[in-house]
Amino acid sequence: MLVEVAYGKTRLPVEIPDENLQKVFRVRHWPGLANPAQAIEDSLVNPIDSAPLADIAGGKKNATIVISDITRPVPNRLLLPPILQTLEGAGMAKDQILILIATGMHRPNEGDELIELVGEEIAANYRVENHFGTDDDSHVNLGTDESGVPLLVDRRYHEADLKIVTGLIEPHLIAGYSGGRKGILPGICSLETMKVMHGYRMIQQERASTGILDGNPFHETALRLAERVGCDFLVNVTLNDVREMTGVFSGNLDSAHRAGCREIEKYVVDTIDEPVDIVVTGSGGYPLDQTLYQAIKGMIAAKEILKPGGTIIFCSDLGQGLGSPPFQELMAQLDSPEGMMARLEEVDYLKMDQWMVQDFCNILLHAGEIQTCTQGLSSEELERVHLVPIDSLQSGLERAFATQGPNATVAALPDGPYVIAQVAEGMLS
């Protein structure tokens, strides 16, 4: 069977023998909305567990609207205009509205990226600013949570009279699903907050995993902290496999987010009876596959259905290389996954981006081999981080059969982490 795996803005082919192929995991097609712009407007007027946005905005002196950064395919150009029109209709001037890019621990979005994010008209007529997670002075310290998490949030959001959070609901490797509270934490929180929330012990929690909300310590802590910071109105959307908008979930931070999660779960969760020897996958294509930091999420999805010692055959564009300087520094120290995990477990070892290195080490310890097809990193660069370079997915599959045997079982995840692949007997509900 011919399978085409998302890679950058295109797809890479691989022919998998039918006798070996156990399953191709796909996001079930979810019809796009006939009129997305109208759906957004309707959701602002008829929200979930909330008064209409116009009513909430009445009498407010200013507003901060949190949006996702360039690493997320959020349709900001569709989302923002009706929100801005509602605020201005409630009496707010353009210069009283701030659009705050929730970069979390990512780099700022500037220049052409900023235009791509919000469009020329919004960029020219409104203040659009980045969150800087490492700038201590730009945060307000709200104290330490009962679970020991220091809560430092962007001052511009904290001081806003009206707080609006937007975002995309999709599977997330730690939080269960993105969207909702994640727009605040990690979106506009300090590195000091995320050092604990993405610390060794949190990452190793079994229920801090894809598709799980109830009993997920990350989700429950993040929601509690986000509610403490405050969110007057949430606007979250869902997308289908061809990036069409499929739903708008606006209103209360928790209720609207959960409504979206319940809906998307019908389309993105899929199971297989038992783990396989080989998984062919990627990291979902552009924009998620531009750095290894983000691409690791695709490997995590593969690990869930891979036998211990199995082979992951992986493709990712990696056009922007490894990722941030702190991530590069940590990966340069990755002499062995066992050695790195021992360092990460030390109580005082807290560094930016260590959470993704920890997840990567967990995958390296589980898989026998991770093959990687990319034009973004050289063979030497791949080998330095314990990845096996391959010229194509097809040559990788031939190598995997040589290692795992001609009767090896194979599964494919053409869209990487956008589908939640689970082994039926091992599901965590």
C-alpha angles and dihedrals in degrees: 000000000000113000123185116205122205112254122171106310093333139047135251120220130227128175111219119192110248092226091060100038112097100174146345108217112215135170105250110247112263113194114243120241114270091223112017094176091054091046090055092049091048091050091055090054097040105032130169116266092340144090115257114281092244091058093048092047094052111113095006115138098211143350140216118205115197116211132180120256130247093279090073123067093227113156093232092161089063097038101048105053097063091043092050092046090051092051093047090046087056089057104269120138122225092249090057091062123082123190106206119198109221098219094161102189094338127107120271121270110233141156114001091003091058090051090049089050101052107005130251097278096054092041090053098045106036137048107259113182137172128239113234110205095191096051103097094188092060092061135078116222109226094180133253122312123233088258092056098260115142107224113215115162134181109279093220091060095041092053096045116115090216120034119199125176125194131182152127127280112219136132114296126196097224108014096047092234132014123234128057112055092011090076086069101030115062092356100074103008130108127262086247089063093046094048086070099034091050094033126131097266095049093049092050093054109115095219094048086092146115117298097009125115107151111074091007105135093204094052095044094048094043091050093049091050094044091052088051091053090046138234120202096189137008127205113187129167137195127216133202129227092282093047096254116147109255104173145006120213113187135167131044115039096235103027097048092045093050091049089056093046092052090052098046092046089070090063109032106043117088133163143208126201096237141358120277135224096235132030121192113199150125136207100271100272127260129028097012096051099056096098133031088234090065095033092062086075088071091053090051090055089052093049091062092069100029124105115236107272092021128136128255115202106199139181127190133158096226090185090160095046127229099339136247122007092253090052091048090050093052093046089052087059093051098114091152133350090237092054094046093049090052090054093046091053092060109110096232096043104106120151134157113267094011089125093068092045087053092052089047091052090050088056093047090052092050102043125063091215138000112204117196131199113194144134092206099075130036123242089254092053091050093048091051089063094045096259122134112229118226131182095221141356088252094057088046091055091051090052091048093052089051089056102035097035134255092279095052116140118240136199127182131210103188092180097041117208095005088086122057104226114194138172104242097226093045098047118139107210 
